[in-house]
Amino acid sequence: MSVSKFVKKMMFSQKLNFKEGEFELMDIRGLMLPVETFGGIIEREYNTSGEEIFDTLFEAGRSHGKLAIDEIGRKNKASKKEFLSKLWDSANMMGLGKLELRNYTSKSYQVRLTNSPIVGFLKNSEKTDGLDRPVAEITKGIGHGIAEEIFESEIESEFLKSEYKGDRETLISFEVVK
């Protein structure tokens, strides 16, 4: 298993801590759940309130992206592109799947997501059978919140490809509203 330089730095500087009953990254306490637990929450909520669960996941991700900027970004002296890459490196460590920053410009970027455990879980779920939309809303929300803070503008985000819908990858675009 390869660990990025950023993650190694976080571990060495004790900004990534695993203690009994605790997980912290950059002094932010976290929670790790099995995919079956998190996916089960999505299934139950989808069966109760329909596609509104994806709005909730997007907004939760958006808040998380803003928190990442507030807690991690403001303390980082890297360029915006370097900083974005480091943020996605830390997200890779969190188990969202394999994330890659793509096509960064001064007003947009894309994130490529592959091997998402949430997408895989929902793709194999009978309870979400027939759902005809991308499901990586939490990742889209995280990228959206980060983009709002990085570009200090209103952002449009959209799925260009979706693993859930049969593409080999999920590709999400984040662009400053013109």
C-alpha positions in Angstrom: 0.0 0.0 0.0 1.3 3.4 -1.0 0.8 6.3 1.4 1.1 9.8 -0.1 3.8 12.3 1.2 1.0 14.4 2.5 -0.5 11.6 4.7 3.0 10.7 5.9 3.6 14.3 6.8 0.3 14.3 8.7 1.3 11.2 10.6 4.8 12.4 11.4 3.5 15.8 12.6 0.9 14.1 14.7 -1.9 15.8 12.7 -3.3 12.3 12.0 -4.0 10.6 15.3 -5.5 7.2 16.1 -6.1 6.8 19.8 -8.3 4.4 21.6 -11.8 5.5 20.7 -10.7 8.4 18.6 -9.6 9.3 15.1 -8.5 12.9 14.3 -7.2 14.6 11.2 -5.8 18.1 11.7 -7.5 18.3 15.1 -10.9 17.4 13.6 -12.4 14.4 15.2 -13.7 11.8 12.7 -15.7 8.7 12.6 -15.1 5.6 10.5 -18.0 3.4 9.5 -18.2 0.2 7.5 -19.5 0.7 4.0 -22.5 -1.6 4.8 -23.5 0.7 7.7 -23.2 3.9 5.7 -24.8 2.3 2.6 -27.6 0.9 4.8 -28.4 4.4 6.1 -28.6 5.6 2.5 -30.8 2.6 1.5 -33.2 3.2 4.4 -33.5 6.9 3.8 -33.9 6.4 0.1 -36.8 3.9 0.8 -38.4 6.4 3.2 -37.9 9.8 1.5 -36.7 9.0 -2.0 -34.1 10.9 -3.8 -34.0 13.7 -1.2 -31.2 11.7 0.5 -28.9 12.7 -2.3 -29.6 16.4 -1.6 -28.8 15.7 2.1 -25.5 13.9 1.1 -24.5 16.8 -1.2 -25.1 19.4 1.5 -23.2 17.3 4.1 -20.3 17.0 1.7 -20.4 20.7 0.9 -20.2 21.5 4.6 -17.3 19.0 4.9 -15.5 20.7 2.0 -15.8 24.1 3.6 -14.6 22.7 7.0 -11.6 21.2 5.2 -10.7 24.6 3.8 -11.3 26.4 7.1 -9.3 23.9 9.2 -6.7 22.7 6.8 -6.5 25.1 4.0 -6.0 28.4 5.8 -2.9 26.9 7.6 -1.4 25.7 4.3 1.0 27.9 2.4 0.9 25.9 -0.9 -0.5 27.2 -4.2 -4.2 26.5 -4.7 -3.5 23.7 -7.1 -1.0 22.1 -4.7 -3.4 22.6 -1.8 -6.3 20.9 -3.8 -4.1 17.9 -4.6 -3.2 17.6 -0.9 -6.9 17.8 0.1 -7.8 15.0 -2.3 -4.8 13.0 -1.0 -6.3 13.3 2.5 -9.8 12.4 1.1 -8.2 9.2 -0.4 -7.1 8.2 3.0 -10.7 8.5 4.3 -11.9 5.7 2.0 -14.2 7.6 -0.4 -12.5 5.7 -3.3 -9.6 6.8 -5.5 -9.8 10.5 -6.1 -7.7 12.5 -8.6 -7.6 16.2 -9.3 -7.9 16.9 -13.1 -7.9 19.9 -15.4 -7.2 22.6 -12.9 -7.6 26.2 -14.1 -8.0 29.5 -12.3 -11.8 29.0 -12.6 -12.5 25.3 -12.6 -11.3 21.8 -11.9 -12.5 18.2 -12.2 -12.3 15.3 -9.8 -12.1 11.7 -11.1 -13.5 9.1 -8.7 -13.0 5.4 -9.1 -13.5 2.4 -6.9 -16.0 4.2 -4.6 -17.2 1.8 -2.0 -20.5 3.7 -1.7 -21.2 3.6 -5.4 -20.3 -0.1 -5.4 -22.6 -0.8 -2.4 -25.5 1.0 -4.0 -24.9 -0.6 -7.4 -25.3 -4.0 -5.8 -28.3 -3.0 -3.6 -31.7 -4.3 -4.4 -33.2 -1.4 -2.5 -31.8 1.2 -4.9 -32.5 -0.9 -8.0 -33.9 1.2 -10.8 -32.3 4.4 -9.5 -31.3 6.3 -12.6 -28.8 9.0 -11.5 -25.3 9.4 -10.2 -25.0 8.6 -6.5 -21.6 10.1 -5.5 -23.3 13.2 -4.1 -21.2 13.4 -1.0 -18.0 13.6 -3.1 -19.7 16.1 -5.4 -20.7 18.2 -2.3 -17.1 18.1 -0.9 -15.7 19.3 -4.2 -18.4 21.9 -4.5 -17.7 23.3 -1.0 -13.9 23.3 -1.6 -14.4 25.1 -5.0 -16.6 27.8 -3.4 -13.8 28.6 -0.9 -10.9 28.2 -3.3 -12.4 30.3 -6.1 -14.4 32.6 -3.7 -17.3 32.4 -6.1 -20.6 30.7 -6.8 -19.9 27.3 -8.3 -21.7 25.0 -10.7 -21.0 21.4 -10.2 -22.1 18.5 -12.4 -21.5 14.9 -13.1 -19.8 14.3 -16.5 -19.6 10.5 -16.0 -20.9 8.1 -13.4 -19.6 4.7 -12.3 -23.1 4.0 -10.9 -24.6 4.4 -14.3 -22.0 2.2 -16.0 -19.1 4.5 -16.9 -15.6 3.3 -15.9 -15.2 6.3 -13.6 -17.2 9.1 -12.0 -16.0 12.5 -13.3 -17.3 15.7 -11.6 -16.8 19.2 -12.9 -16.6 22.3 -10.7 -16.7 25.7 -12.4 -17.1 29.3 -11.4 -20.5 30.6 -12.4 -20.0 33.2 -15.2 
